[in-house]
Amino acid sequence: NSVHPNPASQSFTIDLDMTNSHNVIIRVLDITGRTVLTQNRGKLSAGQHLMRLDTDQLQTGLYIYQVNIDGDVKSGKISISK
């Protein structure tokens, strides 16, 4: 998966390419590890998915995003610049 744009100001998009259908949950955590945004996308079919997240409620700073695919968690960093 990839995230763009990074840094982001108003929103960012996670590209996810899945070979099978899976349940997907996205979390954004602040630098202290506190969850500040959660989106349960439910069961997504196989294929490419573009998942947009609005950053309206996030302050400028560095965050960790987590993509949970049926318990397998991938994470990365996203910078928010307002």
C-alpha positions as a Markdown table, in Angstrom:
| # | Residue | x | y | z |
|---|---|---|---|---|
| 1 | Asn | 0.0 | 0.0 | 0.0 |
| 2 | Ser | 1.1 | 3.6 | -0.5 |
| 3 | Val | -0.1 | 7.0 | 0.8 |
| 4 | His | -0.3 | 10.2 | -1.1 |
| 5 | Pro | 0.1 | 13.1 | -0.8 |
| 6 | Asn | 2.6 | 13.1 | 2.0 |
| 7 | Pro | 2.7 | 15.6 | 3.6 |
| 8 | Ala | -1.0 | 16.1 | 3.4 |
| 9 | Ser | -3.1 | 19.2 | 4.2 |
| 10 | Gln | -6.8 | 18.5 | 3.7 |
| 11 | Ser | -6.9 | 14.7 | 3.0 |
| 12 | Phe | -4.8 | 11.8 | 2.0 |
| 13 | Thr | -5.4 | 8.6 | 0.1 |
| 14 | Ile | -4.2 | 5.1 | 0.9 |
| 15 | Asp | -3.8 | 2.8 | -2.2 |
| 16 | Leu | -4.5 | -0.8 | -1.3 |
| 17 | Asp | -4.2 | -3.7 | -3.7 |
| 18 | Met | -5.7 | -7.0 | -2.4 |
| 19 | Thr | -5.6 | -10.4 | -4.1 |
| 20 | Asn | -8.5 | -11.6 | -2.0 |
| 21 | Ser | -11.5 | -10.1 | -0.2 |
| 22 | His | -10.7 | -9.0 | 3.4 |
| 23 | Asn | -12.1 | -6.9 | 6.3 |
| 24 | Val | -10.2 | -3.6 | 6.4 |
| 25 | Ile | -9.9 | -1.1 | 9.3 |
| 26 | Ile | -7.8 | 2.1 | 9.0 |
| 27 | Arg | -6.5 | 3.9 | 12.1 |
| 28 | Val | -4.6 | 7.1 | 12.5 |
| 29 | Leu | -2.6 | 7.5 | 15.7 |
| 30 | Asp | -0.9 | 10.6 | 17.1 |
| 31 | Ile | 2.8 | 10.5 | 18.1 |
| 32 | Thr | 1.8 | 9.4 | 21.6 |
| 33 | Gly | 0.0 | 6.3 | 20.2 |
| 34 | Arg | -3.5 | 7.6 | 20.9 |
| 35 | Thr | -6.0 | 6.7 | 18.1 |
| 36 | Val | -7.3 | 10.0 | 16.6 |
| 37 | Leu | -9.2 | 8.6 | 13.6 |
| 38 | Thr | -10.7 | 5.2 | 12.8 |
| 39 | Gln | -12.5 | 4.0 | 9.7 |
| 40 | Asn | -14.0 | 0.5 | 9.4 |
| 41 | Arg | -14.2 | -0.1 | 5.7 |
| 42 | Gly | -15.9 | -3.6 | 6.1 |
| 43 | Lys | -15.2 | -6.4 | 3.8 |
| 44 | Leu | -13.6 | -5.2 | 0.6 |
| 45 | Ser | -13.4 | -7.3 | -2.6 |
| 46 | Ala | -10.2 | -8.3 | -4.3 |
| 47 | Gly | -8.6 | -5.6 | -6.4 |
| 48 | Gln | -7.3 | -2.0 | -6.0 |
| 49 | His | -9.0 | 0.3 | -3.6 |
| 50 | Leu | -8.3 | 4.1 | -3.1 |
| 51 | Met | -9.3 | 5.1 | 0.5 |
| 52 | Arg | -9.6 | 8.8 | 1.1 |
| 53 | Leu | -9.3 | 10.1 | 4.7 |
| 54 | Asp | -10.1 | 13.7 | 5.6 |
| 55 | Thr | -7.7 | 15.5 | 7.9 |
| 56 | Asp | -10.1 | 18.2 | 9.1 |
| 57 | Gln | -9.9 | 17.1 | 12.7 |
| 58 | Leu | -6.1 | 16.6 | 12.8 |
| 59 | Gln | -3.6 | 19.2 | 13.8 |
| 60 | Thr | -0.3 | 19.9 | 12.0 |
| 61 | Gly | 2.2 | 17.1 | 13.0 |
| 62 | Leu | 3.4 | 13.6 | 12.4 |
| 63 | Tyr | 1.0 | 10.7 | 12.6 |
| 64 | Ile | 1.1 | 6.9 | 12.2 |
| 65 | Tyr | -1.5 | 5.3 | 10.0 |
| 66 | Gln | -2.3 | 1.6 | 10.3 |
| 67 | Val | -4.1 | -0.6 | 7.8 |
| 68 | Asn | -5.5 | -3.7 | 9.5 |
| 69 | Ile | -6.4 | -6.4 | 6.9 |
| 70 | Asp | -8.0 | -9.3 | 8.7 |
| 71 | Gly | -5.6 | -8.9 | 11.7 |
| 72 | Asp | -2.5 | -8.3 | 9.5 |
| 73 | Val | -1.4 | -4.7 | 10.4 |
| 74 | Lys | 0.7 | -2.6 | 8.1 |
| 75 | Ser | 1.8 | 0.9 | 9.2 |
| 76 | Gly | 3.5 | 4.0 | 8.0 |
| 77 | Lys | 4.0 | 7.7 | 8.7 |
| 78 | Ile | 1.9 | 10.6 | 7.4 |
| 79 | Ser | 2.8 | 14.2 | 7.9 |
| 80 | Ile | -0.1 | 16.7 | 8.2 |
| 81 | Ser | 0.7 | 20.3 | 7.3 |
| 82 | Lys | -2.0 | 22.9 | 7.5 |
